[in-house]
Amino acid sequence: MKISYLLDTDWIIDYLNDKEPISSKIEEIRDESLCISIISLAELYEGVLNSKNPESSENLLLGF
């Protein structure tokens, strides 16, 4: 049975900022089904739009 993980916004931000132990845990489960809610996506884009470099921040998010 394949497990799905719903990632919280804080976990995604920590992963994008390469914070441990979150980065390692997401790398460990990345072959599983990772999901985010529409709320988390909106929160992440709010952060992108309010960042010092929105283009770079969006590229980082899209790479995720």
SEBA-703705 format. One record per residue (C-alpha): residue number from 1; residue in three letters; x, y, z. Coordinates in Angstrom, 1 decimal. Each point is the difference from the previous one (the first is absolute). Layout:
<rs>
r num: NUM; residuo: ALA; u: X; v: Y; w: Z .
...
</rs>
This chain:
<rs>
r num: 1; residuo: MET; u: 0.0; v: 0.0; w: 0.0 .
r num: 2; residuo: LYS; u: 1.4; v: 3.4; w: -1.0 .
r num: 3; residuo: ILE; u: 0.0; v: 2.7; w: 2.6 .
r num: 4; residuo: SER; u: -0.9; v: 3.6; w: -0.7 .
r num: 5; residuo: TYR; u: 1.4; v: 2.9; w: 2.0 .
r num: 6; residuo: LEU; u: -1.7; v: 3.4; w: 0.3 .
r num: 7; residuo: LEU; u: 2.8; v: 2.4; w: 0.7 .
r num: 8; residuo: ASP; u: -0.6; v: 3.1; w: 2.1 .
r num: 9; residuo: THR; u: 1.1; v: 3.4; w: -1.2 .
r num: 10; residuo: ASP; u: 2.6; v: 0.2; w: 2.8 .
r num: 11; residuo: TRP; u: 1.6; v: -3.3; w: -1.1 .
r num: 12; residuo: ILE; u: 0.2; v: 1.2; w: -3.6 .
r num: 13; residuo: ILE; u: 1.6; v: 3.3; w: 1.0 .
r num: 14; residuo: ASP; u: 2.5; v: -1.9; w: 2.2 .
r num: 15; residuo: TYR; u: 0.8; v: -2.3; w: -2.9 .
r num: 16; residuo: LEU; u: 0.5; v: 2.9; w: -2.4 .
r num: 17; residuo: ASN; u: 2.3; v: 1.6; w: 2.6 .
r num: 18; residuo: ASP; u: 1.9; v: -3.3; w: 0.5 .
r num: 19; residuo: LYS; u: -0.8; v: -0.3; w: 3.7 .
r num: 20; residuo: GLU; u: 0.6; v: -3.2; w: 1.8 .
r num: 21; residuo: PRO; u: -1.5; v: -2.4; w: 0.9 .
r num: 22; residuo: ILE; u: -2.9; v: 0.9; w: -2.4 .
r num: 23; residuo: SER; u: 2.2; v: 0.0; w: -3.1 .
r num: 24; residuo: SER; u: 1.2; v: -3.6; w: 0.7 .
r num: 25; residuo: LYS; u: -3.5; v: -1.2; w: 0.8 .
r num: 26; residuo: ILE; u: -1.5; v: 1.4; w: -3.3 .
r num: 27; residuo: GLU; u: 2.9; v: -1.5; w: -1.9 .
r num: 28; residuo: GLU; u: -0.7; v: -3.3; w: 1.7 .
r num: 29; residuo: ILE; u: -3.7; v: 0.0; w: -1.0 .
r num: 30; residuo: ARG; u: 0.3; v: 1.7; w: -3.4 .
r num: 31; residuo: ASP; u: -0.7; v: -3.2; w: -1.9 .
r num: 32; residuo: GLU; u: -3.4; v: -0.2; w: 1.7 .
r num: 33; residuo: SER; u: -2.9; v: 2.1; w: -1.0 .
r num: 34; residuo: LEU; u: 0.6; v: 3.5; w: 1.3 .
r num: 35; residuo: CYS; u: -2.9; v: 2.4; w: 0.1 .
r num: 36; residuo: ILE; u: -0.7; v: 3.6; w: 1.0 .
r num: 37; residuo: SER; u: -3.3; v: 1.7; w: 0.7 .
r num: 38; residuo: ILE; u: -1.2; v: 3.0; w: -2.1 .
r num: 39; residuo: ILE; u: 0.3; v: 2.0; w: 3.3 .
r num: 40; residuo: SER; u: 3.7; v: -0.9; w: 0.2 .
r num: 41; residuo: LEU; u: 0.5; v: 0.9; w: -3.6 .
r num: 42; residuo: ALA; u: -1.7; v: 3.4; w: 0.6 .
r num: 43; residuo: GLU; u: 2.2; v: 0.6; w: 3.1 .
r num: 44; residuo: LEU; u: 3.1; v: -0.9; w: -2.0 .
r num: 45; residuo: TYR; u: -0.8; v: 2.4; w: -2.8 .
r num: 46; residuo: GLU; u: -0.7; v: 2.7; w: 2.5 .
r num: 47; residuo: GLY; u: 3.5; v: -0.5; w: 1.3 .
r num: 48; residuo: VAL; u: 1.3; v: 0.1; w: -3.6 .
r num: 49; residuo: LEU; u: -1.7; v: 3.2; w: -0.8 .
r num: 50; residuo: ASN; u: 1.2; v: 1.7; w: 3.2 .
r num: 51; residuo: SER; u: 3.6; v: -1.3; w: -0.3 .
r num: 52; residuo: LYS; u: 3.0; v: 2.2; w: -0.9 .
r num: 53; residuo: ASN; u: 0.4; v: -1.9; w: -3.2 .
r num: 54; residuo: PRO; u: -3.4; v: -1.3; w: -1.2 .
r num: 55; residuo: GLU; u: 1.4; v: -1.5; w: -3.2 .
r num: 56; residuo: SER; u: 2.6; v: -2.1; w: 1.7 .
r num: 57; residuo: SER; u: -2.4; v: -1.0; w: 2.8 .
r num: 58; residuo: GLU; u: -2.6; v: -1.2; w: -2.6 .
r num: 59; residuo: ASN; u: 2.7; v: -2.0; w: -1.8 .
r num: 60; residuo: LEU; u: 1.0; v: -1.7; w: 3.2 .
r num: 61; residuo: LEU; u: -3.7; v: -0.8; w: 0.8 .
r num: 62; residuo: LEU; u: -0.6; v: -1.3; w: -3.6 .
r num: 63; residuo: GLY; u: 3.1; v: -2.2; w: 0.3 .
r num: 64; residuo: PHE; u: -1.5; v: -1.5; w: 3.1 .
</rs>
